[in-house]
Amino acid sequence: MSISGRNYSSSVIVKNGQVRGKQRYRCRIMLNNFVLGDGRVDPETAPKSAFAVLLYGLGKASYGLIAKLFGVTPFAV
């Protein structure tokens, strides 16, 4: 099995239990554990946040306007 990690690519990968419902793997060379995928990015909110950054970066919208567009408070933007 060959899996590419963030910092390396190794073919000496073994399964090493489960954590938070996902399969955990262990690299026998670097001796570190990892899970596949990045759970920090929500597929539903990624386009919204990119659009908000684009609007604000172009100087076309303020935090208040972006908050009104997405139905949240300005502090959440």
C-alpha positions as a Markdown table, in Angstrom:
| # | Residue | x | y | z |
|---|---|---|---|---|
| 1 | Met | 0.0 | 0.0 | 0.0 |
| 2 | Ser | 1.4 | 3.4 | -1.0 |
| 3 | Ile | 0.0 | 6.5 | 0.7 |
| 4 | Ser | 1.3 | 10.0 | 0.3 |
| 5 | Gly | 1.3 | 12.0 | 3.5 |
| 6 | Arg | 1.6 | 15.8 | 3.9 |
| 7 | Asn | 5.4 | 15.6 | 4.3 |
| 8 | Tyr | 6.4 | 12.3 | 2.7 |
| 9 | Ser | 5.4 | 9.5 | 0.5 |
| 10 | Ser | 5.9 | 6.0 | 1.9 |
| 11 | Ser | 5.0 | 2.4 | 0.9 |
| 12 | Val | 5.5 | 1.0 | 4.4 |
| 13 | Ile | 2.1 | 1.9 | 5.7 |
| 14 | Val | 0.1 | -0.4 | 8.0 |
| 15 | Lys | -3.4 | 0.0 | 9.5 |
| 16 | Asn | -3.3 | 1.1 | 13.2 |
| 17 | Gly | -6.8 | 1.1 | 14.6 |
| 18 | Gln | -9.6 | 3.7 | 14.3 |
| 19 | Val | -10.0 | 7.1 | 15.7 |
| 20 | Arg | -13.3 | 9.2 | 15.5 |
| 21 | Gly | -14.7 | 6.7 | 13.1 |
| 22 | Lys | -11.9 | 6.9 | 10.6 |
| 23 | Gln | -9.2 | 4.4 | 9.8 |
| 24 | Arg | -5.9 | 5.3 | 11.3 |
| 25 | Tyr | -2.6 | 4.4 | 9.5 |
| 26 | Arg | 1.0 | 4.2 | 10.8 |
| 27 | Cys | 4.2 | 4.8 | 8.8 |
| 28 | Arg | 6.8 | 2.3 | 9.9 |
| 29 | Ile | 9.6 | 4.5 | 8.7 |
| 30 | Met | 8.7 | 7.8 | 10.4 |
| 31 | Leu | 6.7 | 6.2 | 13.2 |
| 32 | Asn | 3.8 | 8.6 | 13.1 |
| 33 | Asn | 0.0 | 8.1 | 12.9 |
| 34 | Phe | -2.4 | 9.8 | 10.5 |
| 35 | Val | -5.8 | 9.5 | 9.0 |
| 36 | Leu | -6.7 | 10.1 | 5.4 |
| 37 | Gly | -8.6 | 13.2 | 4.4 |
| 38 | Asp | -8.9 | 16.6 | 5.8 |
| 39 | Gly | -11.9 | 17.0 | 8.1 |
| 40 | Arg | -11.3 | 20.7 | 8.7 |
| 41 | Val | -13.0 | 21.8 | 5.4 |
| 42 | Asp | -16.7 | 21.5 | 5.1 |
| 43 | Pro | -17.7 | 21.1 | 1.4 |
| 44 | Glu | -20.8 | 23.2 | 1.9 |
| 45 | Thr | -19.1 | 26.3 | 3.4 |
| 46 | Ala | -15.9 | 26.3 | 1.2 |
| 47 | Pro | -17.5 | 28.1 | -1.8 |
| 48 | Lys | -19.2 | 30.5 | 0.5 |
| 49 | Ser | -16.0 | 31.5 | 2.3 |
| 50 | Ala | -14.1 | 31.8 | -1.0 |
| 51 | Phe | -16.9 | 34.1 | -2.3 |
| 52 | Ala | -16.8 | 36.2 | 0.9 |
| 53 | Val | -13.0 | 36.6 | 0.7 |
| 54 | Leu | -13.2 | 37.6 | -3.0 |
| 55 | Leu | -15.9 | 40.2 | -2.3 |
| 56 | Tyr | -14.0 | 41.7 | 0.6 |
| 57 | Gly | -10.7 | 41.5 | -1.1 |
| 58 | Leu | -12.0 | 43.4 | -4.1 |
| 59 | Gly | -13.3 | 46.1 | -1.8 |
| 60 | Lys | -16.8 | 45.6 | -3.1 |
| 61 | Ala | -18.4 | 44.5 | 0.2 |
| 62 | Ser | -18.1 | 45.2 | 3.9 |
| 63 | Tyr | -18.4 | 42.7 | 6.7 |
| 64 | Gly | -21.9 | 43.9 | 7.3 |
| 65 | Leu | -23.0 | 43.2 | 3.7 |
| 66 | Ile | -21.4 | 39.8 | 3.6 |
| 67 | Ala | -23.1 | 38.9 | 6.8 |
| 68 | Lys | -26.5 | 40.0 | 5.4 |
| 69 | Leu | -25.8 | 37.9 | 2.2 |
| 70 | Phe | -25.1 | 34.7 | 4.2 |
| 71 | Gly | -27.7 | 35.3 | 7.0 |
| 72 | Val | -25.2 | 35.5 | 9.9 |
| 73 | Thr | -24.0 | 38.2 | 12.3 |
| 74 | Pro | -21.1 | 40.4 | 11.3 |
| 75 | Phe | -19.0 | 38.9 | 14.1 |
| 76 | Ala | -19.3 | 35.4 | 12.4 |
| 77 | Val | -17.8 | 36.7 | 9.2 |
